[in-house]
Amino acid sequence: MKLLTKHHDNAKVFMAFCDVTRLKILELLRNGDKSATVLQEQVGTGQSTLSHHMKLLIESGIVTARKSGKWTYYSINESNGRYAARLLRLLTSKNNAAEAKIIINNKRRSTIMKPFTIVVDTSCDLSPEYIKEHNIEVMPIPFVLDGVEHNQGYWQEVSDKDFYNALRNGGTAKTSQINPDTFVKSFTEYAKQDKDVLYIILSSGLSATYQSSQIALEEVKESYPDCNIYTVDSLSATSLNGWLAMMAVKKREEGLSAEETANWLEERKHHIFGFFTVDDLMYLHRGGRLSKLSAVGGSLLGIKPLLAIKPDGTLALKDKVRGREAALELMVSHLKQSITPNAVLDTVFINHTDCEDGALKLAEMVRAAVNVRHVNILMLGPVIGAHVGPGTVILSFEADMTREEYKN
């Protein structure tokens, strides 16, 4: 009976691949979660036929389903996908009891995976409620406001209103990277406790923080060579980093290891887009993003730049328009051009630096232009806010194509 059960389960795994439609579904799911409605449109099949194929894929363990309200979303279970690859190698080679034992143990390991710690820095702008609910640890990036250093991050020592009002009244703010010594202390503590850790870090194109983390990790590994600490250069900032952290939470819940999740994020991070516009060009000038002449001239003419995060994690000036509303319309245009036509987006993030009216206006435009279930509006934290100033609005979302593929 055990032998029959084993072969029966194995057959389910390989049955998942033995159909053109199911192969197409798996190819689509490689780009991330998709709802039943989106799959039905992209595969070009009826609801009952799609349900049949999804039932077989789920029974194989290669695809998982989750409910969100009245919608069902599907995604690839990467651990079981790797199990299928190892099983195929085993069944098509000479009998190898040792390898069979490894496969069985790895299959069992996927269900009892050691949980790992997710760490972010304060540039990710996740809400304190989400961080607490999902047991995420935070490393603060220090910022200085009018000569006073604040090391707690977010708004523990100064409120968001006070921070942006200080800037409006002529105050100055700047940030500094997390230094290697801070990383060494933190990583050493994780290594001593034998914790598996995944740290998602502010873009190396915007800060030297990632470089500091790598210097520190090399030093810690000299004393703890077997430590399981993995770092991901987000190539992003603010809510784009938050996207990656939320993806990591989901993968952890699915049973992936810290290493597997880090590898998955390394691919997926290129699908997270961010566009933003600022109210005062002088903040970009102070940050070295714009010449003083351009900043002064643009401000006098009411010019609003549209900037984007490039594939390498640096900033690019995408366009310049006159007036705030035109800049918001341009952001929505880029959103529409970078997603699949008729796609149903689960979530879009809008961050702002104490300009809720602009954020609400953008949210209204987004809902009118695309099919989106959730539009989350959040205040931008001091780490990025110090460099863009009050009146900034940021739009971020996940797309099927990569930043490199998007040429507009």
Residue pairs with C-beta under 8 A, 6 or more apart in sequence:
10 87
10 91
12 56
12 59
12 60
12 61
13 60
13 61
13 62
13 80
13 83
13 84
13 87
14 84
14 88
15 56
15 60
16 22
16 26
16 56
16 57
16 60
16 62
16 63
16 84
17 23
17 26
19 53
19 56
21 43
21 45
21 49
21 53
22 53
22 56
22 57
24 43
25 39
25 43
25 53
25 54
25 57
25 63
25 74
26 57
26 62
26 63
26 76
28 34
28 39
28 42
28 43
29 63
29 74
29 75
29 76
30 76
31 271
31 400
32 75
32 268
32 271
32 398
32 400
33 73
33 74
33 75
33 346
34 42
34 73
34 74
34 75
35 71
35 72
35 73
35 74
35 344
35 346
36 47
36 50
36 51
36 54
36 71
36 72
36 73
36 74
37 71
37 344
38 340
38 343
38 344
39 50
39 54
39 74
40 46
40 47
40 50
41 342
42 340
43 50
45 53
54 63
54 65
54 74
57 63
57 74
58 64
58 65
60 80
60 84
61 77
61 80
61 83
62 76
62 77
62 80
62 81
62 84
63 74
63 75
63 76
63 77
64 74
64 75
64 76
64 77
64 254
65 72
65 73
65 74
66 72
66 73
66 75
67 73
68 346
68 373
69 373
71 373
73 346
77 254
78 256
78 260
78 264
79 110
79 113
79 254
79 255
79 256
79 260
80 110
82 106
83 103
83 106
83 107
83 110
86 99
86 102
86 103
86 106
87 103
89 99
90 96
90 99
90 100
90 103
110 255
111 255
113 255
113 256
113 257
114 196
114 257
115 196
115 252
116 195
116 196
116 197
116 198
116 228
116 252
116 257
116 258
116 261
117 135
117 137
117 190
117 195
117 196
117 197
117 198
117 258
118 134
118 135
118 136
118 137
118 198
118 200
118 245
118 248
118 249
118 252
119 136
119 137
119 138
119 139
119 186
119 197
119 198
119 199
119 200
120 126
120 131
120 136
120 137
120 138
120 139
120 199
120 200
120 241
120 242
120 245
121 138
121 139
121 140
121 141
121 153
121 178
121 201
121 202
121 209
121 241
121 383
122 138
122 139
122 140
122 141
122 153
122 154
122 381
122 382
122 383
123 141
123 202
123 207
123 237
123 238
123 241
123 381
123 383
123 384
124 200
124 238
124 239
124 241
124 242
124 244
124 245
125 238
125 239
125 241
125 242
125 351
125 378
125 379
125 380
125 381
125 384
126 136
126 242
126 245
126 246
127 378
128 154
130 136
130 246
131 138
134 249
136 245
136 249
138 153
139 178
139 182
139 186
139 199
140 151
140 152
140 153
140 154
140 178
141 153
141 175
141 176
141 177
141 178
141 202
141 207
141 209
141 383
142 149
142 150
142 151
142 153
142 175
142 176
142 178
143 149
143 150
143 153
143 173
143 174
143 175
143 176
143 382
143 383
143 386
144 150
144 173
144 174
144 175
144 176
145 158
145 163
145 166
145 171
145 172
145 173
145 382
145 386
146 166
146 171
146 172
146 173
150 156
150 157
150 158
150 382
153 381
153 382
153 383
154 381
154 382
155 163
155 381
155 382
158 382
160 354
160 379
161 354
163 173
163 382
163 385
164 353
164 354
164 385
164 390
165 354
166 173
167 173
167 386
167 389
167 390
168 390
173 382
173 385
173 386
174 386
175 207
175 382
175 383
175 386
175 387
177 207
177 208
177 209
177 212
178 209
178 212
178 213
179 212
180 212
180 213
180 215
180 216
180 219
181 216
182 216
183 212
183 213
183 215
183 216
183 217
184 216
184 219
184 220
187 197
187 216
187 217
187 220
187 227
187 229
188 220
188 223
188 224
190 197
190 227
190 229
191 220
191 223
191 224
191 227
191 229
192 224
195 228
196 228
196 229
196 257
196 258
197 228
197 229
197 230
197 258
198 230
198 231
198 232
198 248
198 258
198 261
198 262
199 213
199 229
199 230
199 231
199 232
200 232
200 234
200 241
200 244
200 245
200 248
200 265
201 209
201 210
201 213
201 231
201 232
201 233
201 234
202 209
202 210
202 234
202 237
202 241
202 383
203 210
203 233
203 234
203 235
203 236
203 237
203 309
203 313
203 314
204 210
204 211
204 233
204 235
204 313
205 235
205 310
205 312
205 313
205 314
205 315
206 237
206 313
206 314
206 315
210 231
210 233
213 231
214 231
217 229
217 231
220 227
220 229
221 227
228 258
228 259
230 258
230 259
230 261
230 262
231 262
232 244
232 262
232 265
232 266
232 269
233 313
234 240
234 241
234 244
234 269
234 313
235 269
235 270
235 309
235 311
235 312
235 313
236 243
236 244
236 269
236 272
236 274
236 309
236 313
237 274
237 309
237 383
237 384
238 274
238 351
238 380
238 381
238 384
238 394
238 396
239 274
239 349
239 351
239 376
239 378
239 394
239 396
240 272
240 273
240 274
240 309
240 396
242 349
243 272
243 349
243 396
243 398
244 265
244 268
244 269
244 272
247 264
247 265
247 268
248 261
248 265
251 260
251 261
251 264
252 261
256 264
270 311
270 402
270 403
270 404
271 398
271 399
271 400
271 401
271 402
271 403
272 396
272 397
272 398
272 399
273 308
273 309
273 334
273 335
273 338
273 396
273 397
273 398
273 399
273 403
273 406
274 308
274 309
274 394
274 395
274 396
275 306
275 307
275 308
275 318
275 330
275 331
275 334
275 335
275 394
275 395
275 396
276 306
276 307
276 308
276 331
276 388
276 392
276 393
276 394
276 395
277 304
277 305
277 306
277 307
277 324
277 327
277 328
277 330
277 331
277 392
277 393
278 284
278 304
278 305
278 307
278 388
278 389
278 391
278 392
279 304
279 324
279 355
279 389
279 390
279 391
279 392
280 299
280 389
280 390
280 391
281 290
281 294
281 295
281 296
281 298
281 299
281 303
281 305
282 295
282 296
282 299
282 389
283 387
283 388
283 389
284 290
284 295
284 305
284 387
284 388
285 291
285 292
285 294
285 295
286 387
287 387
289 307
289 315
290 298
290 305
297 303
298 305
298 320
301 322
302 322
302 323
303 320
303 321
303 322
304 320
304 321
304 322
304 323
304 324
304 326
304 327
305 317
305 319
305 320
305 327
306 317
306 318
306 319
306 320
306 321
306 327
306 330
306 331
306 334
307 315
307 316
307 317
307 318
308 315
308 316
308 318
308 334
309 315
309 316
309 403
310 316
310 403
311 402
311 403
311 404
318 330
318 334
319 330
321 327
321 330
324 358
325 361
327 393
328 358
328 361
328 362
328 365
328 393
329 365
331 362
331 393
331 395
332 362
332 365
332 366
332 369
332 370
332 395
334 408
335 348
335 366
335 369
335 370
335 395
335 397
336 369
336 370
337 406
337 408
338 399
338 401
338 406
338 408
339 345
339 370
339 397
339 399
339 400
340 400
342 371
343 370
343 371
343 400
344 371
344 372
344 373
345 370
345 371
345 372
345 373
345 397
345 398
346 372
346 373
346 374
347 372
347 373
347 374
347 375
347 376
347 397
347 398
348 366
348 370
348 372
348 374
348 375
348 376
348 395
348 396
348 397
349 375
349 376
349 378
349 394
349 395
349 396
349 397
350 359
350 362
350 363
350 366
350 375
350 376
350 377
350 378
350 393
350 394
350 395
350 396
351 359
351 377
351 378
351 379
351 380
351 392
351 393
351 394
351 396
352 358
352 359
352 377
352 378
352 379
352 380
352 392
352 393
352 394
353 379
353 380
353 385
353 388
353 389
353 390
353 391
353 392
354 379
354 390
354 391
355 390
355 391
355 392
355 393
356 377
358 391
358 393
359 377
359 393
360 377
362 393
362 395
363 375
363 377
366 372
366 375
366 395
367 375
380 388
380 392
380 394
385 392
399 406
